[in-house]
Amino acid sequence: MGTGQRLGREGPAVARGLELGNRSVDILASVQSTRTKDYVREFNATFAPWRRGPAGGKFVHRARTEFGVAA
């Protein structure tokens, strides 16, 4: 199965994940803790297969900017 087929089938789940990820960044941006950064790192690691897309890249950049974590 090609990447396009996988993304096509999982598109709504990825979109929902991005929505929740962005909400989390909104909420957690004011919290400076190691645990917060660990949660963001964990999400980014789970999200790795989709971060090359436009929306995914935007989220990863935002997480890096807000939390200084690697994708």
C-alpha positions as a Markdown table, in Angstrom:
| # | Residue | x | y | z |
|---|---|---|---|---|
| 1 | Met | 0.0 | 0.0 | 0.0 |
| 2 | Gly | 1.4 | 3.4 | -1.0 |
| 3 | Thr | 1.7 | 6.4 | 1.3 |
| 4 | Gly | -1.2 | 8.2 | -0.5 |
| 5 | Gln | -3.5 | 5.2 | 0.1 |
| 6 | Arg | -2.6 | 5.1 | 3.7 |
| 7 | Leu | -3.1 | 8.8 | 4.2 |
| 8 | Gly | -6.3 | 8.7 | 2.3 |
| 9 | Arg | -7.8 | 6.1 | 4.6 |
| 10 | Glu | -6.4 | 7.6 | 7.8 |
| 11 | Gly | -7.0 | 11.3 | 6.8 |
| 12 | Pro | -9.8 | 11.9 | 9.3 |
| 13 | Ala | -7.9 | 10.4 | 12.2 |
| 14 | Val | -4.8 | 12.5 | 11.3 |
| 15 | Ala | -6.9 | 15.6 | 11.0 |
| 16 | Arg | -8.4 | 14.9 | 14.4 |
| 17 | Gly | -5.0 | 14.3 | 15.9 |
| 18 | Leu | -3.7 | 17.6 | 14.6 |
| 19 | Glu | -6.8 | 19.4 | 16.0 |
| 20 | Leu | -6.1 | 17.9 | 19.4 |
| 21 | Gly | -2.4 | 18.5 | 19.1 |
| 22 | Asn | -3.0 | 22.2 | 18.4 |
| 23 | Arg | -5.5 | 22.5 | 21.2 |
| 24 | Ser | -2.9 | 20.9 | 23.5 |
| 25 | Val | -0.3 | 23.4 | 22.4 |
| 26 | Asp | -2.8 | 26.3 | 23.0 |
| 27 | Ile | -3.4 | 25.0 | 26.6 |
| 28 | Leu | 0.1 | 23.9 | 27.5 |
| 29 | Ala | 2.1 | 26.8 | 26.0 |
| 30 | Ser | 1.9 | 28.7 | 29.2 |
| 31 | Val | 3.1 | 25.7 | 31.2 |
| 32 | Gln | 6.9 | 25.3 | 31.5 |
| 33 | Ser | 7.6 | 21.8 | 32.7 |
| 34 | Thr | 9.6 | 18.8 | 31.7 |
| 35 | Arg | 6.5 | 16.7 | 31.7 |
| 36 | Thr | 4.8 | 19.0 | 29.3 |
| 37 | Lys | 7.7 | 18.8 | 26.9 |
| 38 | Asp | 7.7 | 15.0 | 27.3 |
| 39 | Tyr | 4.1 | 14.9 | 26.2 |
| 40 | Val | 4.7 | 17.0 | 23.2 |
| 41 | Arg | 7.8 | 14.9 | 22.3 |
| 42 | Glu | 5.6 | 11.7 | 22.6 |
| 43 | Phe | 2.9 | 13.2 | 20.4 |
| 44 | Asn | 5.5 | 14.2 | 17.8 |
| 45 | Ala | 7.0 | 10.8 | 17.8 |
| 46 | Thr | 3.6 | 9.1 | 17.3 |
| 47 | Phe | 2.8 | 11.7 | 14.6 |
| 48 | Ala | 6.1 | 11.1 | 12.6 |
| 49 | Pro | 4.5 | 9.3 | 9.6 |
| 50 | Trp | 2.4 | 12.4 | 8.8 |
| 51 | Arg | 4.7 | 15.3 | 9.7 |
| 52 | Arg | 5.9 | 15.8 | 6.1 |
| 53 | Gly | 2.4 | 17.0 | 4.9 |
| 54 | Pro | 1.5 | 20.7 | 5.0 |
| 55 | Ala | -0.7 | 20.5 | 8.1 |
| 56 | Gly | 1.7 | 18.2 | 9.9 |
| 57 | Gly | 4.7 | 20.3 | 9.1 |
| 58 | Lys | 2.9 | 23.4 | 10.4 |
| 59 | Phe | 2.1 | 21.6 | 13.6 |
| 60 | Val | 5.7 | 20.3 | 14.1 |
| 61 | His | 7.0 | 23.8 | 13.5 |
| 62 | Arg | 4.6 | 25.2 | 16.1 |
| 63 | Ala | 5.5 | 22.6 | 18.7 |
| 64 | Arg | 9.2 | 23.4 | 18.1 |
| 65 | Thr | 8.6 | 27.1 | 18.5 |
| 66 | Glu | 6.4 | 26.9 | 21.6 |
| 67 | Phe | 8.3 | 24.1 | 23.4 |
| 68 | Gly | 11.7 | 24.0 | 21.9 |
| 69 | Val | 11.3 | 20.2 | 21.3 |
| 70 | Ala | 12.6 | 18.2 | 18.4 |
| 71 | Ala | 10.2 | 16.5 | 16.1 |
